[in-house]
Amino acid sequence: MKLEDNNIIEIADELSCEFEISKVLREYPKDTVIVKNVKGYDMPVITGICNTREKIAKSINCEVSEITEKIIEAMEKPIKVENFTDFSEYDNLEVDLDKIPILTHYKRDGGAYITAGVVFARDPVTGIQNASIHRMMVLDSKRLVIRIVPRNLYTYFQNAQKAGKDLDIAIAIGMDPAILLASTTSIPIDYNEMEVANAFKNGELELIKCGDLEVPQADIILEGKISVTETVAEGPFVDLTDTYDIIRDQPIINLEKMHIKKDNPCYHAIVPAGFEHKLLQGLPQEPRIYKAVKNAVPTVENVVLTEGGCCWLHAVISINKQTEGDGKNAIMAALSAHPSLKHCTVVDTDVNVFDAEDVEYAIATRVKGDRDIMIVPNVRGSSLDPVAESDGTTTKIGVDATKSLKALEKFERVSFGE
C-alpha cells in the first residue's frame, strides 16, 4: 500500500480488535494511524490513508481545489490497463478470516466488519467489470454478509439471480488511495473504474488476473462468490450520519481463496462515520453535481459536499454570478443531481467553499430570508437522514448566499483589498 502521508502515528500498545482499536482510532480523526500490536494477530491495522482532502489531492497529483476537475478529467479520459502481474508477491493461503484483524467498532454492531473492502465483479450479461466499496460483516472464518445498495453490483447480482448462478467476486483490502478513490467514482455503466484509476496513475496501474476478474495489487485479496440463494440478517452498522442503519437480510459471500502480501501487509480499516468514510463516499459525487450545475450555470467554480454535512447531505457551491437567479438555478440543479442532498448553499467566488466560517459569513451578510431561502417539502431524500419520513421523503432547503447584482458595492470585502 502506497501512503501519501509521511506523518504516520504509530500506536505500540497491545489493543484488541473488539472495540479497543476503533476507540483509539477515533482519537485521531484526521491522522494516518498504524496500530502495530494487535492482540492475537501478526498483522497491523492502518486507518486514515485518505481522511483529508489534502491526502486525496496528493494521491492524484493536484491541489485540493482541483480534485473535482481531476476526477472529471480521469472519467472523461480513462486509460485502458495494459500492465498485468501475478500472485508471486503473495502467500496463497487457505481461507481463514480469523487470520485478519477485522474490527468490531461499536458495542451494538452486528459483528466484526470489513469496511475498506473493494468488491470486484463482472456483469453476467454484459461482461463489464465494476469496482465498489461495500461493508461486509463476518459470519465465520469463511463467510461474509454483504450490504448491496441499488447500484452496479446490485444489477450484476440480480442478473446472476436470473441466471441461477452465484456471482464471482474478488475483494481487495489495502490499496493505493488513488485506486480506492477511483473505485468510488460514479462513472457511466459501461466504464471500468480501473481505467479511471489508471488515468490517475498516468497509465502505470498494474492489475492481477483473478480468474475472470482484474484486480489491483492490495495487501489482502479474497476470492469467492456471492450466493444468489442464501441471505442472512446484516447489521446493525454505524453509517455516515453516525447513527445506526437498520438490519436487513442481505446476500452471503462464500470465500474460496485468500492471498496476503508477503512484504509487510496491513489491514486497512475505515472507521464508520469518520472522515475517511465520509470523503470516500461523498467526494466522488461532487463531479456529478458540478456537471449538472454547469449545465444550468456555466460559470460554476466548485462544488463541495461538506464534512459537517457528512459529505452527503450538505453542499456548498461557488459560482461567478452573472444574472439574478443564477444562485437558485444552481440550487435546483444540485438537488436534482444528488437526490440525497438535503441543504444546498450557493456563494460567490470570493467565499472559500472549504471554509465553514467563510460560508457562514456569506449567509450572515448576503441572505434575506424571504427572498433567498428556498424550501422544497415532500421530496425524496436520503435513507441515511434520521429525520426523513418512513417513505423516504423529507424537506430540502436551498440558500442563495450570493451578492445582489443591484448593489455590489454594499458587499465589497474591504479587507481583501487592503
Sequence and secondary structure as in RCSB ss.txt:
>XXXX:A:sequence
MKLEDNNIIEIADELSCEFEISKVLREYPKDTVIVKNVKGYDMPVITGICNTREKIAKSINCEVSEITEKIIEAM
EKPIKVENFTDFSEYDNLEVDLDKIPILTHYKRDGGAYITAGVVFARDPVTGIQNASIHRMMVLDSKRLVIRIVP
RNLYTYFQNAQKAGKDLDIAIAIGMDPAILLASTTSIPIDYNEMEVANAFKNGELELIKCGDLEVPQADIILEGK
ISVTETVAEGPFVDLTDTYDIIRDQPIINLEKMHIKKDNPCYHAIVPAGFEHKLLQGLPQEPRIYKAVKNAVPTV
ENVVLTEGGCCWLHAVISINKQTEGDGKNAIMAALSAHPSLKHCTVVDTDVNVFDAEDVEYAIATRVKGDRDIMI
VPNVRGSSLDPVAESDGTTTKIGVDATKSLKALEKFERVSFGE
>XXXX:A:secstr
   S S EEEE S B TBTHHHHHHTT TTSEEEE  BTT SS EEE TT SHHHHHHHTTS GGGHHHHHHHHH
HS     EEE STTEEEE   GGGS  BB STTSSS EE S EEEEE TTT  EEEEE  EEEEETTEEEE   T
THHHHHHHHHHHHT  EEEEEEES  HHHHHHHT    TT  HHHHHHHHTTT  EEEEETTEEEE  SEEEEEE
EEEEEEEEE   B TTSSB   EEEEEEEEEEEEEESSS  EE   TTSHHHHHHHHGGGHHHHHHHHHHH TTE
EEEEE GGGTTTTEEEEEE   STTHHHHHHHHHHHHSTT  EEEEEETTS TT HHHHHHHHHHH  HHHHEEE
EEEEE  TT TTS TTSEEEEEEEEE   GGGGGGG  HHHH 
